[in-house]
Amino acid sequence: MKLRSAAIATAATALALAVSAPVAAAAPTAPTGDDGRHHSYQGRVVAHGGLLLRDSPTRGSRVLRKEPYGAVVHIYCKTRGEHVQGNSLWYLLTDGTWAWGAAHYIDNIGPAPHFC
């Protein structure tokens, strides 16, 4: 009976590890600085009419919200997308909702963000 209980306990532990491992591996990680801490990026909207923020890094994607000229936005990371005035970079912003803004219309405050 002890052998059966030990086998059940071992199987339960293995199952718990197998179930939790993929979840932990799939969690996104925040960009970090050289010291290993989270690195925060910011930018200022320079589009005079305000900047439309979208659900993907293309001008044809759905508009989620609009940031006014001069607004300071928080940037999570950057990626390549549709070219806007010769610039293919888009920033993933974290202000309220996760949304993409064309980097052409956002001036970095401090260091440029890392790629996603």
Sequence and secondary structure as in RCSB ss.txt:
>XXXX:A:sequence
MKLRSAAIATAATALALAVSAPVAAAAPTAPTGDDGRHHSYQGRVVAHGGLLLRDSPTRGSRVLRKEPYGAVVHI
YCKTRGEHVQGNSLWYLLTDGTWAWGAAHYIDNIGPAPHFC
>XXXX:A:secstr
 HHHHHHHHHHHHHHHHHHHHHHHHHS    B TTSSB  EEEEE  TT EEEESSSSTTS EEEEE TT EEEE
EEEEEEEEETTEEEEEEE SSS EEEEGGGEEEESS   B 
